[in-house]
């Protein structure tokens, strides 16, 4: 298994684990949680054009988690 593939799996696992923590929230609770999080970061709300369906919001969480937990590859 290549190093790049291992990093991909680690990032994917982090994303899936984070999303699993939000499975029990209703659609409204999930949306409210993310709006509050974005406001704390200085954003006035969801970016224009953002998919605010349940799946879109969970994808957003997964992406943030994967970035936050990413293991950087060694630079060549």
CORJOWO-V869918 format. One line per field, one symbol per residue. ss: DSSP state (H for helix, E for strand, C for the rest). phi: phi as a letter, one per 20 degrees, with the letter a starting at -180 (. if undefined). burial: I if it has 9 or more other C-alpha atoms within 8 Angstrom, else O. Layout:
ss = ???
phi = ???
burial = ???
This chain:
ss = CCHHHHHHHHHHHHHHHHHHCCCCCCHHHHHHHHHHHHHHCCCCCCCCCCCCCHHHHHHHHHHHHHHHCCCCCCCC
phi = .ffffffgfffffffffffffdgeefgfffffgfffffffenefqffgnffdfgffffffffffffffdfdfffff
burial = OOOOOIIOOIIIOIIIOIIOOIOOOOOOOIIOOIIOOIIOOOOOOOOOOOOOOOOIIIOOIIIIIIOOOIOOOOOO
